[in-house]
Amino acid sequence: MLNNINLNLLRSLHVLLEECHVSRTAERLHVTQSAVSRQLAQLRELCGDPLLVRQGNLLIPTPRALALKA
């Protein structure tokens, strides 16, 4: 499943888990918000998991997202 994953996707997820905010993640990675959103969508499809769940203004990681960060 994740054998051929683009490492930039994991890097984006790692920063997103630290920031819990798409726009701050985009700023840190020097990309657009839509680029971060597209990368998250790709990871969600590859993993078959939402990875992050919105709770108000925050993004809460799923157990699968935390496992990918480790």
Buried (B, 14 or more C-beta within 10 A) or exposed (E): EEEEBEEEBBEBBBBBBEBBBBEBBBBBBEBEBEBBBBBBEBBBEBBEBBBBEEEEEEBEBBEBBEEBEE
